[in-house]
């Protein structure tokens, strides 16, 4: 099995996809947490490919950006 980091580009301009285990590892959370987030609608949007769930790297990045703690973000304190 080939694993990809979320920073790798994919061929033909297609968005890189991560499996549930890869996403959990990248985020440093248990796989069960990723499934819980999916059940409650709190995680990044997933793509079903047959029986497998995949996560587009761009969707994960947008989801992470939307969960950024603005109080600890130096850019948010500039006015």
C-alpha positions in Angstrom: 0.0 0.0 0.0 1.3 3.4 -0.9 0.8 6.2 1.6 0.8 9.8 0.7 1.4 12.8 2.8 -1.2 15.6 2.4 1.5 17.8 0.9 2.1 15.5 -2.1 0.6 16.4 -5.5 -1.2 13.8 -7.4 -1.1 13.0 -11.1 -3.3 14.6 -13.7 -4.3 17.4 -11.4 -6.5 15.2 -9.4 -7.0 15.9 -5.7 -5.0 13.6 -3.4 -7.3 11.3 -1.4 -6.7 10.0 2.1 -8.2 6.9 3.6 -9.7 6.9 7.1 -6.5 5.4 8.7 -4.3 7.9 6.9 -6.5 10.9 7.9 -6.6 9.7 11.5 -2.8 9.3 11.5 -2.3 12.7 10.0 -4.5 14.4 12.5 -3.2 12.3 15.4 -6.6 11.0 16.4 -8.0 7.5 16.7 -9.7 6.1 13.7 -12.9 5.8 15.8 -12.8 9.6 16.2 -12.9 10.1 12.4 -15.9 7.8 12.2 -17.6 9.6 15.1 -17.1 12.9 13.4 -18.6 11.5 10.2 -21.7 10.2 12.1 -22.3 13.5 13.7 -21.5 15.7 10.7 -18.6 17.4 12.4 -15.7 16.1 10.3 -14.4 16.9 6.8 -16.7 15.7 4.0 -15.9 12.2 2.8 -16.1 10.6 -0.6 -17.4 7.1 -0.8 -15.4 5.0 -3.3 -17.1 1.6 -3.3 -17.0 0.4 0.3 -14.3 2.8 1.3 -14.3 6.3 2.6 -11.8 8.8 1.2 -11.1 12.3 2.1 -9.8 14.9 -0.4 -6.8 16.8 0.9 -8.3 20.1 -0.1 -11.5 19.3 1.8 -9.4 18.4 4.9 -7.4 21.6 4.6 -10.6 23.7 4.4 -12.1 21.8 7.4 -8.9 22.4 9.4 -8.9 26.1 8.4 -12.5 26.4 9.6 -11.5 24.9 13.0 -8.5 27.2 13.5 -8.4 28.8 17.0 -8.6 32.4 16.0 -7.5 33.6 19.5 -4.1 31.9 19.1 -3.7 33.0 15.5 -1.4 36.0 15.3 -2.9 37.2 12.0 -6.3 37.6 13.7 -4.9 40.0 16.3 -3.7 42.5 13.6 -6.0 45.3 13.1 
